[in-house]
Amino acid sequence: MLKIINIIEIIFAVALVISILLQNRGAGLSSTFGSGFEGYHTRRGFEKFLVFSSVFLSVMFVVFAVINLILSNNKLS
């Protein structure tokens, strides 16, 4: 059971990294310091999907990390 949880957690971690890397590069802190101010824009289409998928994947990663922690602590006891 613990091995399956570890594999699922690795899959979520890789998917989270990919979804973060696919996001728009101009949305970082570089625009805060004066380079290329674009103003506020509404996320649409694939960009909106990437944001929601990043949030979902990060929440699922944390949930499976907590489950992994609980199961590994119960196994040691």
Order of alpha helices (4+ residues) and beta strands (2+ residues): alpha-alpha
